[in-house]
């Protein structure tokens, strides 16, 4: 995240539904507070009284509240710069590692997940992340060196909605790490056993549950307004009243109600406290050290100082972990900015010159097509897939760039229309035009100094023309030590049919055009390019060959892997 975006984060947080401080969540908490005011004050209900009830001066003018406000402004920027990139990188990393580990034990499932599995995944994902928050919270209360960092949150002497952001970065780092670990494991397991085509349902279930939780008075948990869910529901969900008890200084409340959403973790680990009625207690730290955290700078520095006075190694470990996460975040941002990628069209002339000077003398020319793919897949299917595979091949080969995808290819006679030209949206070139386009592209690249040009075509109609052009130019450039290769193995000898048959699919089910293979590749590379409402109908349509409705992301992952491996192996055989 760049500095300008990070500086705007405190304000943006109020307009981001993914943030706890989103204005709608605040508004619903205010509405609930109003209802409670009306119920508790009977007929004596005046607007001024409500404001006094909801925003008492002794809380909003308190030094602790002032610290919360400043800390919120500072820590939102710190979090955005140092921890957000780490959080974005951690989850997919865990997901990939666990998925690769599962591959050791067998072949991933290829069946589409039924709705009930998608719903179950959403529930498990929510429970996994909530349990991770509980475990992190439990560790902070049980381990003395972690408690020094968590004390920053508990140093609040009064509660307000911004208190939720009074968290030390070490505190946030532990929660993010455990969250990425457990949520990543859940995602990998479900993705392994079922085709990962249920992500939208899972997101809907998880997102709706979290949003509902935030809408039902979440911000009252960091407030003086007592809202209990009663003795029964308080054993299922953590109420605002229970979290207020968590901030209590009283001995009977110590280390209680550590849960975020669900109370079941507290119940299992013996940390649940369900109040029988409204209780009064003092908020803050029981050692009367809360006043030492009224400085924002102290909130950051004091925990390290306190840990060092007790034991040097835990402090150094915490500093190292935070520094490591920050370094990863900074490195990811630097890498994002400094690495322009392998796509020629995304580079500047100066960048291409520099890369070629560093040995980037190989280039892939990918060809796709704009053709009908039934009612379920986009016209530019081949362009999307070959751009992805060409990038993967280039990265595997090393010191290789990728030319822009040649999107217009022969699709049949235009007038009278033949083959795909009989379907709306298809664009066709004459064979001579396509070959001239290929030839001029290759000559341009050779002129600029590329010595190895590899043609990778994702469509059957591209193969013969690519082979002819490659043979002709290879002969012409023979004395200049220039290689022009048509990578036929990518399309013709990639092992896709053999693998699918080994999984029990018949020739009829596999099909050819826009069938199981193509549709699966799209689901893996760009799932939104496949119309799920059409796929669910499971109806054979004109211009399509094969049971496209059996396509899945897991099959697509394997199809792409086979294509990339075939291309890399063929190219490496002549390098």
Secondary structure in CASP SS format (residue, H / E / C, confidence):
PFRMAT SS
TARGET T0000
AUTHOR 0000-0000-0000
METHOD secondary structure of the structure
MODEL  1
X C 1.00
X C 1.00
X H 1.00
X H 1.00
X H 1.00
X H 1.00
X H 1.00
X C 1.00
X H 1.00
X H 1.00
X H 1.00
X H 1.00
X H 1.00
X H 1.00
X H 1.00
X C 1.00
X C 1.00
X C 1.00
X C 1.00
X C 1.00
X C 1.00
X C 1.00
X H 1.00
X H 1.00
X H 1.00
X H 1.00
X H 1.00
X H 1.00
X H 1.00
X H 1.00
X H 1.00
X H 1.00
X H 1.00
X H 1.00
X H 1.00
X H 1.00
X H 1.00
X H 1.00
X H 1.00
X H 1.00
X H 1.00
X C 1.00
X C 1.00
X C 1.00
X C 1.00
X C 1.00
X H 1.00
X H 1.00
X H 1.00
X H 1.00
X H 1.00
X H 1.00
X H 1.00
X H 1.00
X C 1.00
X C 1.00
X H 1.00
X H 1.00
X H 1.00
X H 1.00
X C 1.00
X C 1.00
X H 1.00
X H 1.00
X H 1.00
X H 1.00
X H 1.00
X H 1.00
X H 1.00
X H 1.00
X H 1.00
X H 1.00
X H 1.00
X H 1.00
X H 1.00
X H 1.00
X H 1.00
X H 1.00
X H 1.00
X H 1.00
X H 1.00
X H 1.00
X H 1.00
X H 1.00
X H 1.00
X H 1.00
X H 1.00
X H 1.00
X H 1.00
X H 1.00
X H 1.00
X H 1.00
X H 1.00
X H 1.00
X H 1.00
X H 1.00
X H 1.00
X H 1.00
X H 1.00
X H 1.00
X H 1.00
X H 1.00
X H 1.00
X C 1.00
X C 1.00
X C 1.00
X C 1.00
X C 1.00
X C 1.00
X C 1.00
X C 1.00
X E 1.00
X C 1.00
X C 1.00
X H 1.00
X H 1.00
X H 1.00
X H 1.00
X H 1.00
X H 1.00
X H 1.00
X H 1.00
X H 1.00
X H 1.00
X H 1.00
X H 1.00
X H 1.00
X H 1.00
X H 1.00
X H 1.00
X H 1.00
X H 1.00
X H 1.00
X H 1.00
X H 1.00
X H 1.00
X H 1.00
X H 1.00
X H 1.00
X H 1.00
X H 1.00
X H 1.00
X C 1.00
X H 1.00
X H 1.00
X H 1.00
X H 1.00
X H 1.00
X H 1.00
X H 1.00
X H 1.00
X H 1.00
X H 1.00
X H 1.00
X C 1.00
X C 1.00
X C 1.00
X C 1.00
X C 1.00
X C 1.00
X H 1.00
X H 1.00
X H 1.00
X H 1.00
X H 1.00
X C 1.00
X C 1.00
X C 1.00
X H 1.00
X H 1.00
X H 1.00
X H 1.00
X H 1.00
X H 1.00
X H 1.00
X H 1.00
X H 1.00
X H 1.00
X H 1.00
X H 1.00
X H 1.00
X H 1.00
X H 1.00
X H 1.00
X H 1.00
X H 1.00
X H 1.00
X H 1.00
X H 1.00
X H 1.00
X H 1.00
X H 1.00
X H 1.00
X C 1.00
X E 1.00
X C 1.00
X C 1.00
X C 1.00
X H 1.00
X H 1.00
X H 1.00
X H 1.00
X H 1.00
X H 1.00
X H 1.00
X H 1.00
X H 1.00
X H 1.00
X H 1.00
X H 1.00
X H 1.00
X H 1.00
X H 1.00
X H 1.00
X H 1.00
X C 1.00
X C 1.00
X H 1.00
X H 1.00
X H 1.00
X C 1.00
X C 1.00
X C 1.00
X C 1.00
X C 1.00
X C 1.00
X C 1.00
X C 1.00
X C 1.00
X H 1.00
X H 1.00
X H 1.00
X H 1.00
X C 1.00
X C 1.00
X C 1.00
X E 1.00
X C 1.00
X C 1.00
X H 1.00
X H 1.00
X H 1.00
X H 1.00
X H 1.00
X H 1.00
X H 1.00
X C 1.00
X E 1.00
X C 1.00
X C 1.00
X H 1.00
X H 1.00
X H 1.00
X C 1.00
X C 1.00
X C 1.00
X C 1.00
X C 1.00
X C 1.00
X C 1.00
X C 1.00
X E 1.00
X C 1.00
X H 1.00
X H 1.00
X H 1.00
X H 1.00
X H 1.00
X H 1.00
X C 1.00
X C 1.00
X C 1.00
X C 1.00
X C 1.00
X C 1.00
X C 1.00
X C 1.00
X C 1.00
X C 1.00
X C 1.00
X C 1.00
X C 1.00
X E 1.00
X C 1.00
X C 1.00
X C 1.00
X C 1.00
X C 1.00
X C 1.00
X H 1.00
X H 1.00
X H 1.00
X H 1.00
X C 1.00
X C 1.00
X H 1.00
X H 1.00
X H 1.00
X H 1.00
X H 1.00
X H 1.00
X H 1.00
X H 1.00
X H 1.00
X H 1.00
X H 1.00
X H 1.00
X H 1.00
X H 1.00
X H 1.00
X C 1.00
X H 1.00
X H 1.00
X H 1.00
X H 1.00
X H 1.00
X H 1.00
X H 1.00
X H 1.00
X H 1.00
X H 1.00
X H 1.00
X H 1.00
X H 1.00
X H 1.00
X H 1.00
X H 1.00
X H 1.00
X H 1.00
X H 1.00
X H 1.00
X H 1.00
X H 1.00
X H 1.00
X H 1.00
X H 1.00
X H 1.00
X H 1.00
X C 1.00
X C 1.00
X C 1.00
X C 1.00
X E 1.00
X H 1.00
X H 1.00
X H 1.00
X C 1.00
X C 1.00
X H 1.00
X H 1.00
X H 1.00
X H 1.00
X H 1.00
X H 1.00
X H 1.00
X H 1.00
X H 1.00
X C 1.00
X C 1.00
X C 1.00
X C 1.00
X E 1.00
X E 1.00
X E 1.00
X E 1.00
X E 1.00
X E 1.00
X C 1.00
X C 1.00
X E 1.00
X C 1.00
X C 1.00
X C 1.00
X C 1.00
X C 1.00
X C 1.00
X E 1.00
X C 1.00
X C 1.00
X C 1.00
X H 1.00
X H 1.00
X H 1.00
X H 1.00
X H 1.00
X H 1.00
X H 1.00
X H 1.00
X H 1.00
X H 1.00
X H 1.00
X H 1.00
X H 1.00
X H 1.00
X H 1.00
X H 1.00
X H 1.00
X C 1.00
X C 1.00
X E 1.00
X E 1.00
X E 1.00
X C 1.00
X C 1.00
X C 1.00
X E 1.00
X C 1.00
X C 1.00
X E 1.00
X C 1.00
X C 1.00
X C 1.00
X C 1.00
X C 1.00
X C 1.00
X C 1.00
X C 1.00
X C 1.00
X H 1.00
X H 1.00
X H 1.00
X H 1.00
X C 1.00
X C 1.00
X C 1.00
X C 1.00
X E 1.00
X E 1.00
X C 1.00
X C 1.00
X H 1.00
X H 1.00
X H 1.00
X H 1.00
X H 1.00
X H 1.00
X H 1.00
X H 1.00
X H 1.00
X H 1.00
X H 1.00
X H 1.00
X H 1.00
X H 1.00
X H 1.00
X H 1.00
X H 1.00
X C 1.00
X C 1.00
X C 1.00
X C 1.00
X E 1.00
X E 1.00
X E 1.00
X E 1.00
X E 1.00
X E 1.00
X C 1.00
X C 1.00
X H 1.00
X H 1.00
X H 1.00
X H 1.00
X H 1.00
X H 1.00
X H 1.00
X H 1.00
X H 1.00
X H 1.00
X H 1.00
X H 1.00
X H 1.00
X H 1.00
X H 1.00
X H 1.00
X H 1.00
X C 1.00
X H 1.00
X H 1.00
X H 1.00
X C 1.00
X C 1.00
X E 1.00
X E 1.00
X E 1.00
X E 1.00
X C 1.00
X H 1.00
X H 1.00
X H 1.00
X C 1.00
X C 1.00
X C 1.00
X C 1.00
X C 1.00
X H 1.00
X H 1.00
X H 1.00
X H 1.00
X H 1.00
X H 1.00
X H 1.00
X C 1.00
X C 1.00
X C 1.00
X C 1.00
X H 1.00
X H 1.00
X H 1.00
X H 1.00
X C 1.00
X C 1.00
X C 1.00
X C 1.00
X C 1.00
X H 1.00
X H 1.00
X H 1.00
X H 1.00
X H 1.00
X H 1.00
X H 1.00
X H 1.00
X H 1.00
X H 1.00
X C 1.00
X H 1.00
X H 1.00
X H 1.00
X E 1.00
X C 1.00
X H 1.00
X H 1.00
X H 1.00
X H 1.00
X C 1.00
X C 1.00
X C 1.00
X C 1.00
X C 1.00
X C 1.00
X C 1.00
X C 1.00
X C 1.00
X C 1.00
X C 1.00
X C 1.00
X H 1.00
X H 1.00
X H 1.00
X C 1.00
X C 1.00
X H 1.00
X H 1.00
X H 1.00
X H 1.00
X H 1.00
X H 1.00
X H 1.00
X H 1.00
X H 1.00
X H 1.00
X H 1.00
X H 1.00
X H 1.00
X H 1.00
X H 1.00
X H 1.00
X H 1.00
X H 1.00
X H 1.00
X H 1.00
X C 1.00
X C 1.00
X C 1.00
END
